[in-house]
Structures are given as C-alpha cells and as structure tokens.
Amino acid sequence: MTVTIRPAEKRDVPAVAELIEEIERFYGAADTDIQPIEERRLQVEEALFGVPPLASALLVEDQTGDIVGLAAYSFLWPAAGSSHSLFLKELYVRDTLRRQGIGARLMDELRALAAARPGCSRVEWMTDRDNPGARAFYESRGFTESDGKIVYRVDSGTA
C-alpha cells in the first residue's frame, strides 16, 4: 500500500483524535477509560496548534486519505551539553499496515527532522518493557536499549 507521511495540519484534528482512541485501545484501555471524542479533539488541537504548540506530529495517510499512523514528538532542551533533542512520544501504525516499512519510514523522517534542526543532537524515545513487538522493531532498525535511565511518573494533581 502506498502511504504519504506528512506533518499534521489543523484539518487533521478530528482524524488524529479518532486515531488516539485506537492507540488507547491498543494499550489496553477499557471503554470507561476512553475520553469523549470532543475532549480529545480539543486536546489534540491545543497540543498541536495552540500558542505555543506543545507537540508536533507526522501523520501517515493512506491512498484514500485516511490517517493510519502517527509519530508524535517534541523538542526538549537541554540534551547533551547545551544542545537539544527530538523526543518521540508515540509511534503508531494501524495493525493492518504493520511490517510494511511504514514505522521505519517514520523513524527515518524523525531522524531527518532532528538532523535538519540546528543544535539538535539526538532522537530519544521510550517503549514499554512488556511490548516485545516494539522492542523487536527498534532492534531490527539497529537501535539499542539504554540501560542508563529510570523513568519516574507522577500525576500533575498529586502533591
């Protein structure tokens, strides 16, 4: 299947909001955990097109114009020294299109974005330890797991 990879545009907000539900379900969210579509739309619009935007996204569009994948990312500072990094938050390709090189193309696009941005020294991301498919994908691309970091997380409303 032929797909196009392109930056998200404001017209894509509804489709991205729908794809996020699919991503949530992929990670095991129950119906009661899924945010209402209108809330998702507002959050996607604010994140990608607010002032300032919180994130950016590359979208995978199929031949019919459907959004079938995404790579959501942000630039973080500082990274090594005084440079910054591109942090990949989510890489997702619809299950029917996996193993067709689309994820590899997204990773190549992200690396090109990072290389083209002055002062950006690297691309970073995380994956769950219990996601062997993602780990195998990254390993097949020649990426190695980093042993040096432990991730901490706390809800913003927690004191």
N, C-alpha and C positions, 0 to 999 in steps of 0.2 A: 504494500500500500504506500502511496506517495503522501507524504505529510510536509507541512510547512512549519518551521519554527520561527517565531517572531515575538517581539515584545508585546506585552499586554497593552491594550488600548481601553479607553473608558467604555466603549461599546461592548467590551467583553465581560463587564462586571457580572451580569446575570449568569453567563455560562461558567465563569470561574466559581461563583457562589454554588452552583449546582455540582461542579466537579469537587468542591470541598466536601460536600456531603458524601460523595463516593469515596473520597480519601478517608474520611472519618469512619465509614463503614469498613473499609479495608483494614483499619487499625482496630476494629472490633467494637465500635460504638453501638450501643443499643438505640432503638427508636427514641427513648426518653432522653438520651444524651445529645441528640441531634438538635442543633439550634434552628429556630424557624428561618425559613428562606429569606424573609425580608431583613432580619437581623444580619444574616450572613452577607447579603448584598451590601448593606450599609457598611459593614466592617471591611469588606473587600474594597469598596470604593474609597473609604478613608485610608486604608493601608497603602493602596497603590497610587491613589490620586489626590490624597489630602495635601495640605500645605503645612509642613513639608511631608512628602510621602515617607512612609515607614519602611517600605519594601519595594522591590521590583519583581517582575515575573516574565519569564519566557513561556510562551504557550505553544503547544503542539496542536495544529489544526489539520484535520483530515481533508480529503478531497471534497467532502460535502459541506465543509465549513464548520463542522463540529469541533469543539475543543476537547481533545482526548488525552491531554497530558500537560504538565507544567513543571517548571523549575522556579521556585520562589526563593529570592535571595536579598541580601542587604550587604552594604559595605560597612565594615567595622574598623574602628581605629582605637588604639594602636595595635599593630601586629608586631612583627619583628622590628625592633628599633622604633623609628618614627613612621614606618610605612603603615599601610592598612591592608585589609584582606576582604575578599568576597566570601561571605558566609552563606552557604547553601542551606536553607531551612527545610525545603521539601522538594523532592524529586519524585514525580509520579507519572506513570504511563498506564493508561487503561489496560486491564489484564489481557484483552483480546489482541493488543498490539505489542505486548512484551516479546522480547527475544527477536526483535526485528531491527535492532540497531538504533532505535529512537532514543533510548536512555544514553547511549554512547554519544549520539549527536548532541544531546542536551549538555552533557558534560564537556564536550569539545567547545560548544558555544560559550559556556560559562568560563572556561579557561581563556578563550579568546577575549571575552569582555574584561576579565581581570588583567590580561596582558596589555590590553589597549588603554587601560586606565593608569595614568601616571601615578607612581607611588604605591600601586597595589602589588604586594609581594607574594600573595598566595591565595589559593582557594581552600576553604575548610568546610567540613560538614560532619555530622554525626549520623549514626544509624543504631537502631536497637540491637543489642546482643542477640535477642531472640528472633531476628529477622535474617535467616540464613540466605534467603534469595538476594536481598540487598547486599549482604556481605560478599556473596559469591560474585555478584555483578561488579562490585568495586574491585575485588581481587582480580577478576578477569581483565579489567582495564589497566592492571599494573599498579593500582593504588594499595598502599599498605596501611594497616591499622596502627594508630598511635597509642602507645602504652602510657604516655605521659600525663594525660588529663583525666580528671574525675569530674563528672557533671553534677552540679547541685541545682536544685529547683525548689522554689517556694512560691506559693500563690501570692499575688500582689496585695491581697487583703489581709494577709496573715501578719500578725505583729511579731 
